[in-house]
Amino acid sequence: MTINNFIKQRPYLVWYVKDIERLSQESIVEHTLNDGDFGDIKELISILGVKKVADIFKKQLKQKRINYDSKIINYFKLYFKQYA
């Protein structure tokens, strides 16, 4: 499965986006980590790999504007420290 097929099968993660085919990997990772359930996150990691997802997440945390909830940030910092 590709990352684009992944997000097409989960429109509830990006319900307000008109053209989901134009979403970047970074945007899909952000939406999934913020709003996805365990199965969504597990599938995302199986597609991209835990290192790639961790790299995208860490890169996003360095940006000026961060869209992650503080609890999500804490959880995935710990998760990726352990598994990536």
HTML snippet that shows the backbone in 3Dmol.js (N, CA, C, O; Angstrom):
<script src="https://3Dmol.org/build/3Dmol-min.js"></script>
<div id="view" style="width:600px;height:400px;position:relative"></div>
<script>
const pdb = `
ATOM      1  N   MET A   1       0.852  -1.181   0.000  1.00  0.00           N
ATOM      2  CA  MET A   1       0.000   0.000   0.000  1.00  0.00           C
ATOM      3  C   MET A   1       0.898   1.244   0.000  1.00  0.00           C
ATOM      4  O   MET A   1       1.938   1.278   0.658  1.00  0.00           O
ATOM      5  N   THR A   2       0.480   2.243  -0.738  1.00  0.00           N
ATOM      6  CA  THR A   2       1.222   3.502  -0.756  1.00  0.00           C
ATOM      7  C   THR A   2       0.647   4.455   0.287  1.00  0.00           C
ATOM      8  O   THR A   2      -0.442   4.237   0.818  1.00  0.00           O
ATOM      9  N   ILE A   3       1.389   5.497   0.562  1.00  0.00           N
ATOM     10  CA  ILE A   3       0.945   6.489   1.547  1.00  0.00           C
ATOM     11  C   ILE A   3      -0.320   7.201   1.060  1.00  0.00           C
ATOM     12  O   ILE A   3      -1.170   7.571   1.870  1.00  0.00           O
ATOM     13  N   ASN A   4      -0.448   7.393  -0.254  1.00  0.00           N
ATOM     14  CA  ASN A   4      -1.653   8.035  -0.790  1.00  0.00           C
ATOM     15  C   ASN A   4      -2.873   7.130  -0.664  1.00  0.00           C
ATOM     16  O   ASN A   4      -3.967   7.605  -0.359  1.00  0.00           O
ATOM     17  N   ASN A   5      -2.696   5.841  -0.894  1.00  0.00           N
ATOM     18  CA  ASN A   5      -3.806   4.897  -0.696  1.00  0.00           C
ATOM     19  C   ASN A   5      -4.195   4.829   0.773  1.00  0.00           C
ATOM     20  O   ASN A   5      -5.375   4.722   1.108  1.00  0.00           O
ATOM     21  N   PHE A   6      -3.202   4.893   1.639  1.00  0.00           N
ATOM     22  CA  PHE A   6      -3.441   4.879   3.082  1.00  0.00           C
ATOM     23  C   PHE A   6      -4.389   6.005   3.488  1.00  0.00           C
ATOM     24  O   PHE A   6      -5.368   5.772   4.198  1.00  0.00           O
ATOM     25  N   ILE A   7      -4.098   7.219   3.039  1.00  0.00           N
ATOM     26  CA  ILE A   7      -4.913   8.362   3.462  1.00  0.00           C
ATOM     27  C   ILE A   7      -6.271   8.358   2.756  1.00  0.00           C
ATOM     28  O   ILE A   7      -7.256   8.827   3.327  1.00  0.00           O
ATOM     29  N   LYS A   8      -6.344   7.842   1.537  1.00  0.00           N
ATOM     30  CA  LYS A   8      -7.632   7.734   0.841  1.00  0.00           C
ATOM     31  C   LYS A   8      -8.587   6.807   1.586  1.00  0.00           C
ATOM     32  O   LYS A   8      -9.799   7.024   1.577  1.00  0.00           O
ATOM     33  N   GLN A   9      -8.051   5.785   2.222  1.00  0.00           N
ATOM     34  CA  GLN A   9      -8.876   4.845   2.980  1.00  0.00           C
ATOM     35  C   GLN A   9      -9.274   5.392   4.347  1.00  0.00           C
ATOM     36  O   GLN A   9     -10.083   4.784   5.048  1.00  0.00           O
ATOM     37  N   ARG A  10      -8.708   6.538   4.728  1.00  0.00           N
ATOM     38  CA  ARG A  10      -8.993   7.129   6.037  1.00  0.00           C
ATOM     39  C   ARG A  10      -9.387   8.607   5.900  1.00  0.00           C
ATOM     40  O   ARG A  10      -8.702   9.480   6.432  1.00  0.00           O
ATOM     41  N   PRO A  11     -10.472   8.886   5.197  1.00  0.00           N
ATOM     42  CA  PRO A  11     -10.863  10.291   4.989  1.00  0.00           C
ATOM     43  C   PRO A  11     -11.223  11.005   6.287  1.00  0.00           C
ATOM     44  O   PRO A  11     -11.211  12.235   6.329  1.00  0.00           O
ATOM     45  N   TYR A  12     -11.538  10.272   7.336  1.00  0.00           N
ATOM     46  CA  TYR A  12     -11.863  10.888   8.631  1.00  0.00           C
ATOM     47  C   TYR A  12     -10.657  11.594   9.252  1.00  0.00           C
ATOM     48  O   TYR A  12     -10.828  12.435  10.135  1.00  0.00           O
ATOM     49  N   LEU A  13      -9.450  11.268   8.811  1.00  0.00           N
ATOM     50  CA  LEU A  13      -8.261  11.950   9.334  1.00  0.00           C
ATOM     51  C   LEU A  13      -8.078  13.328   8.702  1.00  0.00           C
ATOM     52  O   LEU A  13      -7.472  14.216   9.301  1.00  0.00           O
ATOM     53  N   VAL A  14      -8.598  13.500   7.504  1.00  0.00           N
ATOM     54  CA  VAL A  14      -8.425  14.758   6.767  1.00  0.00           C
ATOM     55  C   VAL A  14      -9.764  15.208   6.184  1.00  0.00           C
ATOM     56  O   VAL A  14      -9.836  15.597   5.019  1.00  0.00           O
ATOM     57  N   TRP A  15     -10.802  15.156   6.978  1.00  0.00           N
ATOM     58  CA  TRP A  15     -12.164  15.414   6.514  1.00  0.00           C
ATOM     59  C   TRP A  15     -12.350  16.809   5.926  1.00  0.00           C
ATOM     60  O   TRP A  15     -13.258  17.015   5.121  1.00  0.00           O
ATOM     61  N   TYR A  16     -11.521  17.761   6.305  1.00  0.00           N
ATOM     62  CA  TYR A  16     -11.677  19.144   5.843  1.00  0.00           C
ATOM     63  C   TYR A  16     -10.803  19.470   4.633  1.00  0.00           C
ATOM     64  O   TYR A  16     -10.845  20.593   4.133  1.00  0.00           O
ATOM     65  N   VAL A  17     -10.021  18.516   4.161  1.00  0.00           N
ATOM     66  CA  VAL A  17      -9.140  18.734   3.015  1.00  0.00           C
ATOM     67  C   VAL A  17      -9.890  18.351   1.744  1.00  0.00           C
ATOM     68  O   VAL A  17     -10.433  17.251   1.642  1.00  0.00           O
ATOM     69  N   LYS A  18      -9.915  19.264   0.780  1.00  0.00           N
ATOM     70  CA  LYS A  18     -10.659  19.023  -0.456  1.00  0.00           C
ATOM     71  C   LYS A  18      -9.952  18.027  -1.376  1.00  0.00           C
ATOM     72  O   LYS A  18     -10.591  17.132  -1.929  1.00  0.00           O
ATOM     73  N   ASP A  19      -8.654  18.179  -1.538  1.00  0.00           N
ATOM     74  CA  ASP A  19      -7.907  17.336  -2.473  1.00  0.00           C
ATOM     75  C   ASP A  19      -6.861  16.528  -1.706  1.00  0.00           C
ATOM     76  O   ASP A  19      -5.712  16.953  -1.581  1.00  0.00           O
ATOM     77  N   ILE A  20      -7.260  15.370  -1.195  1.00  0.00           N
ATOM     78  CA  ILE A  20      -6.347  14.592  -0.355  1.00  0.00           C
ATOM     79  C   ILE A  20      -5.191  13.981  -1.148  1.00  0.00           C
ATOM     80  O   ILE A  20      -4.188  13.573  -0.562  1.00  0.00           O
ATOM     81  N   GLU A  21      -5.322  13.918  -2.458  1.00  0.00           N
ATOM     82  CA  GLU A  21      -4.235  13.370  -3.275  1.00  0.00           C
ATOM     83  C   GLU A  21      -3.023  14.293  -3.306  1.00  0.00           C
ATOM     84  O   GLU A  21      -1.926  13.856  -3.656  1.00  0.00           O
ATOM     85  N   ARG A  22      -3.199  15.539  -2.952  1.00  0.00           N
ATOM     86  CA  ARG A  22      -2.100  16.503  -2.985  1.00  0.00           C
ATOM     87  C   ARG A  22      -1.395  16.647  -1.635  1.00  0.00           C
ATOM     88  O   ARG A  22      -0.471  17.449  -1.502  1.00  0.00           O
ATOM     89  N   LEU A  23      -1.819  15.887  -0.649  1.00  0.00           N
ATOM     90  CA  LEU A  23      -1.190  15.970   0.667  1.00  0.00           C
ATOM     91  C   LEU A  23       0.226  15.398   0.626  1.00  0.00           C
ATOM     92  O   LEU A  23       0.484  14.386  -0.025  1.00  0.00           O
ATOM     93  N   SER A  24       1.124  16.057   1.322  1.00  0.00           N
ATOM     94  CA  SER A  24       2.500  15.577   1.408  1.00  0.00           C
ATOM     95  C   SER A  24       2.608  14.475   2.452  1.00  0.00           C
ATOM     96  O   SER A  24       1.701  14.285   3.263  1.00  0.00           O
ATOM     97  N   GLN A  25       3.707  13.759   2.428  1.00  0.00           N
ATOM     98  CA  GLN A  25       3.966  12.746   3.457  1.00  0.00           C
ATOM     99  C   GLN A  25       3.960  13.382   4.838  1.00  0.00           C
ATOM    100  O   GLN A  25       3.438  12.806   5.792  1.00  0.00           O
ATOM    101  N   GLU A  26       4.542  14.569   4.940  1.00  0.00           N
ATOM    102  CA  GLU A  26       4.620  15.262   6.221  1.00  0.00           C
ATOM    103  C   GLU A  26       3.231  15.556   6.772  1.00  0.00           C
ATOM    104  O   GLU A  26       2.970  15.372   7.960  1.00  0.00           O
ATOM    105  N   SER A  27       2.353  16.009   5.901  1.00  0.00           N
ATOM    106  CA  SER A  27       0.990  16.315   6.320  1.00  0.00           C
ATOM    107  C   SER A  27       0.241  15.053   6.738  1.00  0.00           C
ATOM    108  O   SER A  27      -0.498  15.063   7.723  1.00  0.00           O
ATOM    109  N   ILE A  28       0.429  13.980   6.000  1.00  0.00           N
ATOM    110  CA  ILE A  28      -0.231  12.714   6.332  1.00  0.00           C
ATOM    111  C   ILE A  28       0.268  12.184   7.672  1.00  0.00           C
ATOM    112  O   ILE A  28      -0.523  11.697   8.480  1.00  0.00           O
ATOM    113  N   VAL A  29       1.568  12.275   7.912  1.00  0.00           N
ATOM    114  CA  VAL A  29       2.123  11.850   9.205  1.00  0.00           C
ATOM    115  C   VAL A  29       1.525  12.688  10.327  1.00  0.00           C
ATOM    116  O   VAL A  29       1.107  12.145  11.350  1.00  0.00           O
ATOM    117  N   GLU A  30       1.482  13.993  10.148  1.00  0.00           N
ATOM    118  CA  GLU A  30       0.935  14.884  11.179  1.00  0.00           C
ATOM    119  C   GLU A  30      -0.525  14.557  11.483  1.00  0.00           C
ATOM    120  O   GLU A  30      -0.901  14.440  12.649  1.00  0.00           O
ATOM    121  N   HIS A  31      -1.338  14.412  10.461  1.00  0.00           N
ATOM    122  CA  HIS A  31      -2.754  14.097  10.665  1.00  0.00           C
ATOM    123  C   HIS A  31      -2.928  12.751  11.359  1.00  0.00           C
ATOM    124  O   HIS A  31      -3.777  12.602  12.239  1.00  0.00           O
ATOM    125  N   THR A  32      -2.124  11.780  10.960  1.00  0.00           N
ATOM    126  CA  THR A  32      -2.260  10.437  11.529  1.00  0.00           C
ATOM    127  C   THR A  32      -1.822  10.405  12.986  1.00  0.00           C
ATOM    128  O   THR A  32      -2.512   9.827  13.826  1.00  0.00           O
ATOM    129  N   LEU A  33      -0.686  11.016  13.296  1.00  0.00           N
ATOM    130  CA  LEU A  33      -0.221  11.012  14.686  1.00  0.00           C
ATOM    131  C   LEU A  33      -1.165  11.803  15.585  1.00  0.00           C
ATOM    132  O   LEU A  33      -1.393  11.424  16.734  1.00  0.00           O
ATOM    133  N   ASN A  34      -1.708  12.884  15.075  1.00  0.00           N
ATOM    134  CA  ASN A  34      -2.623  13.706  15.874  1.00  0.00           C
ATOM    135  C   ASN A  34      -3.990  13.057  16.064  1.00  0.00           C
ATOM    136  O   ASN A  34      -4.528  13.057  17.171  1.00  0.00           O
ATOM    137  N   ASP A  35      -4.551  12.508  15.001  1.00  0.00           N
ATOM    138  CA  ASP A  35      -5.959  12.103  15.022  1.00  0.00           C
ATOM    139  C   ASP A  35      -6.212  10.619  14.783  1.00  0.00           C
ATOM    140  O   ASP A  35      -7.343  10.155  14.925  1.00  0.00           O
ATOM    141  N   GLY A  36      -5.181   9.875  14.425  1.00  0.00           N
ATOM    142  CA  GLY A  36      -5.370   8.465  14.134  1.00  0.00           C
ATOM    143  C   GLY A  36      -5.440   7.610  15.384  1.00  0.00           C
ATOM    144  O   GLY A  36      -5.017   8.017  16.466  1.00  0.00           O
ATOM    145  N   ASP A  37      -5.983   6.416  15.210  1.00  0.00           N
ATOM    146  CA  ASP A  37      -5.987   5.464  16.322  1.00  0.00           C
ATOM    147  C   ASP A  37      -4.752   4.564  16.192  1.00  0.00           C
ATOM    148  O   ASP A  37      -3.936   4.738  15.287  1.00  0.00           O
ATOM    149  N   PHE A  38      -4.631   3.610  17.105  1.00  0.00           N
ATOM    150  CA  PHE A  38      -3.455   2.744  17.125  1.00  0.00           C
ATOM    151  C   PHE A  38      -3.268   2.008  15.802  1.00  0.00           C
ATOM    152  O   PHE A  38      -2.145   1.890  15.310  1.00  0.00           O
ATOM    153  N   GLY A  39      -4.351   1.517  15.229  1.00  0.00           N
ATOM    154  CA  GLY A  39      -4.273   0.808  13.953  1.00  0.00           C
ATOM    155  C   GLY A  39      -3.787   1.694  12.819  1.00  0.00           C
ATOM    156  O   GLY A  39      -3.003   1.259  11.976  1.00  0.00           O
ATOM    157  N   ASP A  40      -4.253   2.939  12.798  1.00  0.00           N
ATOM    158  CA  ASP A  40      -3.818   3.890  11.768  1.00  0.00           C
ATOM    159  C   ASP A  40      -2.316   4.143  11.873  1.00  0.00           C
ATOM    160  O   ASP A  40      -1.602   4.141  10.871  1.00  0.00           O
ATOM    161  N   ILE A  41      -1.854   4.359  13.089  1.00  0.00           N
ATOM    162  CA  ILE A  41      -0.437   4.659  13.315  1.00  0.00           C
ATOM    163  C   ILE A  41       0.423   3.444  12.984  1.00  0.00           C
ATOM    164  O   ILE A  41       1.490   3.579  12.385  1.00  0.00           O
ATOM    165  N   LYS A  42      -0.035   2.274  13.367  1.00  0.00           N
ATOM    166  CA  LYS A  42       0.684   1.035  13.072  1.00  0.00           C
ATOM    167  C   LYS A  42       0.806   0.834  11.562  1.00  0.00           C
ATOM    168  O   LYS A  42       1.866   0.447  11.071  1.00  0.00           O
ATOM    169  N   GLU A  43      -0.272   1.095  10.826  1.00  0.00           N
ATOM    170  CA  GLU A  43      -0.260   0.958   9.366  1.00  0.00           C
ATOM    171  C   GLU A  43       0.664   1.993   8.732  1.00  0.00           C
ATOM    172  O   GLU A  43       1.413   1.673   7.809  1.00  0.00           O
ATOM    173  N   LEU A  44       0.617   3.225   9.218  1.00  0.00           N
ATOM    174  CA  LEU A  44       1.501   4.281   8.713  1.00  0.00           C
ATOM    175  C   LEU A  44       2.960   3.872   8.876  1.00  0.00           C
ATOM    176  O   LEU A  44       3.758   4.019   7.951  1.00  0.00           O
ATOM    177  N   ILE A  45       3.305   3.360  10.046  1.00  0.00           N
ATOM    178  CA  ILE A  45       4.682   2.942  10.309  1.00  0.00           C
ATOM    179  C   ILE A  45       5.067   1.757   9.429  1.00  0.00           C
ATOM    180  O   ILE A  45       6.222   1.651   9.014  1.00  0.00           O
ATOM    181  N   SER A  46       4.134   0.878   9.142  1.00  0.00           N
ATOM    182  CA  SER A  46       4.456  -0.263   8.271  1.00  0.00           C
ATOM    183  C   SER A  46       4.705   0.191   6.829  1.00  0.00           C
ATOM    184  O   SER A  46       5.443  -0.464   6.093  1.00  0.00           O
ATOM    185  N   ILE A  47       4.104   1.292   6.431  1.00  0.00           N
ATOM    186  CA  ILE A  47       4.291   1.815   5.072  1.00  0.00           C
ATOM    187  C   ILE A  47       5.597   2.599   4.964  1.00  0.00           C
ATOM    188  O   ILE A  47       6.404   2.347   4.069  1.00  0.00           O
ATOM    189  N   LEU A  48       5.803   3.547   5.875  1.00  0.00           N
ATOM    190  CA  LEU A  48       6.961   4.435   5.783  1.00  0.00           C
ATOM    191  C   LEU A  48       8.174   3.944   6.564  1.00  0.00           C
ATOM    192  O   LEU A  48       9.311   4.282   6.233  1.00  0.00           O
ATOM    193  N   GLY A  49       7.932   3.152   7.590  1.00  0.00           N
ATOM    194  CA  GLY A  49       9.016   2.735   8.475  1.00  0.00           C
ATOM    195  C   GLY A  49       9.086   3.657   9.677  1.00  0.00           C
ATOM    196  O   GLY A  49       8.814   4.853   9.575  1.00  0.00           O
ATOM    197  N   VAL A  50       9.452   3.093  10.813  1.00  0.00           N
ATOM    198  CA  VAL A  50       9.457   3.868  12.053  1.00  0.00           C
ATOM    199  C   VAL A  50      10.491   4.991  11.998  1.00  0.00           C
ATOM    200  O   VAL A  50      10.247   6.073  12.532  1.00  0.00           O
ATOM    201  N   LYS A  51      11.637   4.755  11.365  1.00  0.00           N
ATOM    202  CA  LYS A  51      12.671   5.795  11.291  1.00  0.00           C
ATOM    203  C   LYS A  51      12.198   6.987  10.469  1.00  0.00           C
ATOM    204  O   LYS A  51      12.411   8.135  10.858  1.00  0.00           O
ATOM    205  N   LYS A  52      11.568   6.723   9.350  1.00  0.00           N
ATOM    206  CA  LYS A  52      11.075   7.806   8.478  1.00  0.00           C
ATOM    207  C   LYS A  52       9.998   8.623   9.192  1.00  0.00           C
ATOM    208  O   LYS A  52      10.018   9.853   9.142  1.00  0.00           O
ATOM    209  N   VAL A  53       9.058   7.947   9.856  1.00  0.00           N
ATOM    210  CA  VAL A  53       8.002   8.654  10.590  1.00  0.00           C
ATOM    211  C   VAL A  53       8.628   9.477  11.714  1.00  0.00           C
ATOM    212  O   VAL A  53       8.234  10.622  11.936  1.00  0.00           O
ATOM    213  N   ALA A  54       9.594   8.907  12.419  1.00  0.00           N
ATOM    214  CA  ALA A  54      10.274   9.626  13.500  1.00  0.00           C
ATOM    215  C   ALA A  54      11.019  10.841  12.963  1.00  0.00           C
ATOM    216  O   ALA A  54      10.983  11.906  13.580  1.00  0.00           O
ATOM    217  N   ASP A  55      11.690  10.701  11.832  1.00  0.00           N
ATOM    218  CA  ASP A  55      12.417  11.825  11.234  1.00  0.00           C
ATOM    219  C   ASP A  55      11.468  12.956  10.846  1.00  0.00           C
ATOM    220  O   ASP A  55      11.764  14.127  11.084  1.00  0.00           O
ATOM    221  N   ILE A  56      10.342  12.611  10.257  1.00  0.00           N
ATOM    222  CA  ILE A  56       9.345  13.621   9.880  1.00  0.00           C
ATOM    223  C   ILE A  56       8.809  14.313  11.125  1.00  0.00           C
ATOM    224  O   ILE A  56       8.703  15.539  11.157  1.00  0.00           O
ATOM    225  N   PHE A  57       8.473  13.540  12.144  1.00  0.00           N
ATOM    226  CA  PHE A  57       7.955  14.086  13.402  1.00  0.00           C
ATOM    227  C   PHE A  57       8.967  15.044  14.035  1.00  0.00           C
ATOM    228  O   PHE A  57       8.603  16.150  14.433  1.00  0.00           O
ATOM    229  N   LYS A  58      10.218  14.632  14.129  1.00  0.00           N
ATOM    230  CA  LYS A  58      11.256  15.473  14.744  1.00  0.00           C
ATOM    231  C   LYS A  58      11.476  16.750  13.940  1.00  0.00           C
ATOM    232  O   LYS A  58      11.675  17.822  14.513  1.00  0.00           O
ATOM    233  N   LYS A  59      11.439  16.638  12.620  1.00  0.00           N
ATOM    234  CA  LYS A  59      11.589  17.812  11.754  1.00  0.00           C
ATOM    235  C   LYS A  59      10.440  18.796  11.988  1.00  0.00           C
ATOM    236  O   LYS A  59      10.655  20.007  12.034  1.00  0.00           O
ATOM    237  N   GLN A  60       9.224  18.273  12.135  1.00  0.00           N
ATOM    238  CA  GLN A  60       8.065  19.133  12.355  1.00  0.00           C
ATOM    239  C   GLN A  60       8.145  19.851  13.697  1.00  0.00           C
ATOM    240  O   GLN A  60       7.668  20.979  13.824  1.00  0.00           O
ATOM    241  N   LEU A  61       8.738  19.215  14.691  1.00  0.00           N
ATOM    242  CA  LEU A  61       8.855  19.848  16.008  1.00  0.00           C
ATOM    243  C   LEU A  61       9.820  21.027  15.998  1.00  0.00           C
ATOM    244  O   LEU A  61       9.764  21.879  16.885  1.00  0.00           O
ATOM    245  N   LYS A  62      10.702  21.085  15.009  1.00  0.00           N
ATOM    246  CA  LYS A  62      11.666  22.183  14.905  1.00  0.00           C
ATOM    247  C   LYS A  62      11.091  23.403  14.182  1.00  0.00           C
ATOM    248  O   LYS A  62      11.710  24.467  14.160  1.00  0.00           O
ATOM    249  N   GLN A  63       9.917  23.243  13.598  1.00  0.00           N
ATOM    250  CA  GLN A  63       9.308  24.349  12.869  1.00  0.00           C
ATOM    251  C   GLN A  63       8.750  25.393  13.835  1.00  0.00           C
ATOM    252  O   GLN A  63       8.515  25.120  15.012  1.00  0.00           O
ATOM    253  N   LYS A  64       8.549  26.573  13.309  1.00  0.00           N
ATOM    254  CA  LYS A  64       8.024  27.668  14.121  1.00  0.00           C
ATOM    255  C   LYS A  64       6.600  27.371  14.606  1.00  0.00           C
ATOM    256  O   LYS A  64       6.266  27.609  15.767  1.00  0.00           O
ATOM    257  N   ARG A  65       5.790  26.859  13.720  1.00  0.00           N
ATOM    258  CA  ARG A  65       4.399  26.533  14.055  1.00  0.00           C
ATOM    259  C   ARG A  65       4.257  25.022  14.192  1.00  0.00           C
ATOM    260  O   ARG A  65       4.562  24.274  13.263  1.00  0.00           O
ATOM    261  N   ILE A  66       3.797  24.584  15.346  1.00  0.00           N
ATOM    262  CA  ILE A  66       3.628  23.160  15.621  1.00  0.00           C
ATOM    263  C   ILE A  66       2.148  22.883  15.830  1.00  0.00           C
ATOM    264  O   ILE A  66       1.491  23.550  16.630  1.00  0.00           O
ATOM    265  N   ASN A  67       1.628  21.902  15.112  1.00  0.00           N
ATOM    266  CA  ASN A  67       0.205  21.578  15.188  1.00  0.00           C
ATOM    267  C   ASN A  67      -0.100  20.378  16.072  1.00  0.00           C
ATOM    268  O   ASN A  67      -1.237  19.908  16.114  1.00  0.00           O
ATOM    269  N   TYR A  68       0.901  19.883  16.772  1.00  0.00           N
ATOM    270  CA  TYR A  68       0.688  18.730  17.643  1.00  0.00           C
ATOM    271  C   TYR A  68       0.257  19.182  19.033  1.00  0.00           C
ATOM    272  O   TYR A  68       0.736  20.193  19.546  1.00  0.00           O
ATOM    273  N   ASP A  69      -0.644  18.427  19.628  1.00  0.00           N
ATOM    274  CA  ASP A  69      -1.028  18.623  21.023  1.00  0.00           C
ATOM    275  C   ASP A  69       0.165  18.246  21.902  1.00  0.00           C
ATOM    276  O   ASP A  69       0.961  17.383  21.532  1.00  0.00           O
ATOM    277  N   SER A  70       0.287  18.885  23.053  1.00  0.00           N
ATOM    278  CA  SER A  70       1.435  18.632  23.930  1.00  0.00           C
ATOM    279  C   SER A  70       1.506  17.175  24.393  1.00  0.00           C
ATOM    280  O   SER A  70       2.600  16.640  24.570  1.00  0.00           O
ATOM    281  N   LYS A  71       0.370  16.536  24.588  1.00  0.00           N
ATOM    282  CA  LYS A  71       0.367  15.124  24.998  1.00  0.00           C
ATOM    283  C   LYS A  71       0.852  14.219  23.862  1.00  0.00           C
ATOM    284  O   LYS A  71       1.541  13.227  24.099  1.00  0.00           O
ATOM    285  N   ILE A  72       0.489  14.567  22.645  1.00  0.00           N
ATOM    286  CA  ILE A  72       0.944  13.814  21.474  1.00  0.00           C
ATOM    287  C   ILE A  72       2.457  13.956  21.328  1.00  0.00           C
ATOM    288  O   ILE A  72       3.157  12.980  21.057  1.00  0.00           O
ATOM    289  N   ILE A  73       2.953  15.172  21.509  1.00  0.00           N
ATOM    290  CA  ILE A  73       4.395  15.416  21.422  1.00  0.00           C
ATOM    291  C   ILE A  73       5.131  14.567  22.446  1.00  0.00           C
ATOM    292  O   ILE A  73       6.104  13.890  22.113  1.00  0.00           O
ATOM    293  N   ASN A  74       4.676  14.600  23.676  1.00  0.00           N
ATOM    294  CA  ASN A  74       5.338  13.845  24.735  1.00  0.00           C
ATOM    295  C   ASN A  74       5.319  12.347  24.434  1.00  0.00           C
ATOM    296  O   ASN A  74       6.348  11.679  24.537  1.00  0.00           O
ATOM    297  N   TYR A  75       4.165  11.826  24.068  1.00  0.00           N
ATOM    298  CA  TYR A  75       4.047  10.389  23.806  1.00  0.00           C
ATOM    299  C   TYR A  75       4.988   9.950  22.687  1.00  0.00           C
ATOM    300  O   TYR A  75       5.727   8.978  22.844  1.00  0.00           O
ATOM    301  N   PHE A  76       4.965  10.660  21.561  1.00  0.00           N
ATOM    302  CA  PHE A  76       5.761  10.209  20.426  1.00  0.00           C
ATOM    303  C   PHE A  76       7.246  10.517  20.586  1.00  0.00           C
ATOM    304  O   PHE A  76       8.070   9.842  19.968  1.00  0.00           O
ATOM    305  N   LYS A  77       7.610  11.495  21.378  1.00  0.00           N
ATOM    306  CA  LYS A  77       9.030  11.667  21.706  1.00  0.00           C
ATOM    307  C   LYS A  77       9.534  10.422  22.433  1.00  0.00           C
ATOM    308  O   LYS A  77      10.599   9.894  22.113  1.00  0.00           O
ATOM    309  N   LEU A  78       8.767   9.964  23.403  1.00  0.00           N
ATOM    310  CA  LEU A  78       9.142   8.759  24.152  1.00  0.00           C
ATOM    311  C   LEU A  78       9.108   7.520  23.256  1.00  0.00           C
ATOM    312  O   LEU A  78      10.012   6.687  23.311  1.00  0.00           O
ATOM    313  N   TYR A  79       8.074   7.402  22.440  1.00  0.00           N
ATOM    314  CA  TYR A  79       7.927   6.244  21.553  1.00  0.00           C
ATOM    315  C   TYR A  79       9.099   6.152  20.576  1.00  0.00           C
ATOM    316  O   TYR A  79       9.714   5.095  20.435  1.00  0.00           O
ATOM    317  N   PHE A  80       9.405   7.260  19.904  1.00  0.00           N
ATOM    318  CA  PHE A  80      10.465   7.226  18.901  1.00  0.00           C
ATOM    319  C   PHE A  80      11.845   7.104  19.538  1.00  0.00           C
ATOM    320  O   PHE A  80      12.760   6.554  18.925  1.00  0.00           O
ATOM    321  N   LYS A  81      12.004   7.599  20.738  1.00  0.00           N
ATOM    322  CA  LYS A  81      13.266   7.413  21.455  1.00  0.00           C
ATOM    323  C   LYS A  81      13.507   5.920  21.702  1.00  0.00           C
ATOM    324  O   LYS A  81      14.641   5.448  21.635  1.00  0.00           O
ATOM    325  N   GLN A  82      12.456   5.204  21.982  1.00  0.00           N
ATOM    326  CA  GLN A  82      12.547   3.769  22.270  1.00  0.00           C
ATOM    327  C   GLN A  82      12.680   2.924  21.002  1.00  0.00           C
ATOM    328  O   GLN A  82      13.454   1.966  20.982  1.00  0.00           O
ATOM    329  N   TYR A  83      11.940   3.262  19.948  1.00  0.00           N
ATOM    330  CA  TYR A  83      11.815   2.353  18.810  1.00  0.00           C
ATOM    331  C   TYR A  83      12.455   2.826  17.503  1.00  0.00           C
ATOM    332  O   TYR A  83      12.587   2.030  16.573  1.00  0.00           O
ATOM    333  N   ALA A  84      12.849   4.074  17.406  1.00  0.00           N
ATOM    334  CA  ALA A  84      13.405   4.562  16.129  1.00  0.00           C
ATOM    335  C   ALA A  84      14.920   4.597  16.140  1.00  0.00           C
ATOM    336  O   ALA A  84      15.536   4.982  15.146  1.00  0.00           O
TER     337      ALA A  84
END
`;
const viewer = $3Dmol.createViewer("view");
viewer.addModel(pdb, "pdb");
viewer.setStyle({}, {cartoon: {color: "spectrum"}});
viewer.zoomTo();
viewer.render();
</script>
